Amino acid sequence: MKPDPILEELWKIKDELAREAGYDTHRFFENLRQWEAGHPHDGPVVGNAKELRQLVAEQERERAKSSSLALKEEPLHPKP
């Protein structure tokens, strides 16, 4: 089986977090709650692939709209 560097990194982090909590699940989740309280998330929360596709499509539409508006603007320094 070919090694997957992403999975290997996740497993390494998981092992470090478990070790920090003394392999105690209650302490692990308490540490997680403390971390979450100190690092609030203000972005969108995606629950599945369909929601992710919708979010990406919406962001692409907004990006296209803003770039098309930029093309319609007058030049900063009009020619004499």
N, C-alpha and C positions, 0 to 999 in steps of 0.2 A: 504494500500500500504506500502510495506517495505521501510524504509528509506535507501537512498543510500549515504554513507558518502562521496564519491567522488563528487557527485553532490552538496551535502550540502556545501562542502568546496569551490567548484567553485562559487556557489551563494554568499557565504560569501565574497570571494575575489572580485567578480563583484560589490557587494554592497559597499565595501570599496573604490574601484577605482572610482565608480560613485560619492560617497560622496566627495572624494578628489577633483574631478573636479566640484563640486557644481552642479551635475546633468546636466551639460552642455556638450552636445555631441561634440561640437567643441573643448572645452578645454580638454575633455577626449582623443580625438584623437591626440591633440597636445602633451599631456603628453605621450601618447603611442609612438609617433614619437621621442620624446626626449629620452625616455627609449631605443628605438631601436638603436638610434644613439650611445648611450653609451654602448650598449651591442651587438656588431656585432656577427652574426651567421656565422660560417665558415663550418658547417657540411652540409650534404645533406638535401634537402628539399623534402618532400614526399607529393604528392598531392592526393593520393588515396590508397586504399588497395592493388591494384595490384603492384603499385610502391613500397609499403612497403614490400610485399612478395619478390619482386625481390631484393631489398636492403638486406634483411635478408639472402636470399639464397646466394648472392654474398659474404656477410661477413662470412657466414658459410664455403663457399668454400675456402676463403682466410685463415680462421682459420685452416681448415683441411690441407691445403697445407703447412702452416708454421709448424704445429705440426708433419706432416709426414716427413718434412725435418729434424726436430730436432731428430727424431728417427734414421735417417741415418747417423748422425754425429759420428765421432770417439770419444771415451772417452777422457776426459781431461788428465787423468793420465793412460797411457797404462800400462798393467801388465808386470812385468819383465820376 
